[in-house]
Amino acid sequence: MSTSKAMPAAVVLFALGVVAIVAMFVAGDRGLPAWVFAAGWLLAPAGLALGVFSAVRNSRRRA
């Protein structure tokens, strides 16, 4: 089974987004830099979307 090159990138993006979200919960009320909030807000959904797109494209290629 071959995977596209986009799938590992999607996993990395999603993992970085999840790490940023966990960092927000761990930090609590203490101030975090704005890039942490932006990373949590953008990276996890972008990784999920890229992963779904890659999986759909890979399944259509084989059919």
Secondary structure, DSSP 8 states (H G I E B T S, - for coil): ----THHHHHHHHHHHHHHHHHHHHHHTTS---HHHHHHHHHHHHHHHHHHHHHHHHHHHHH-
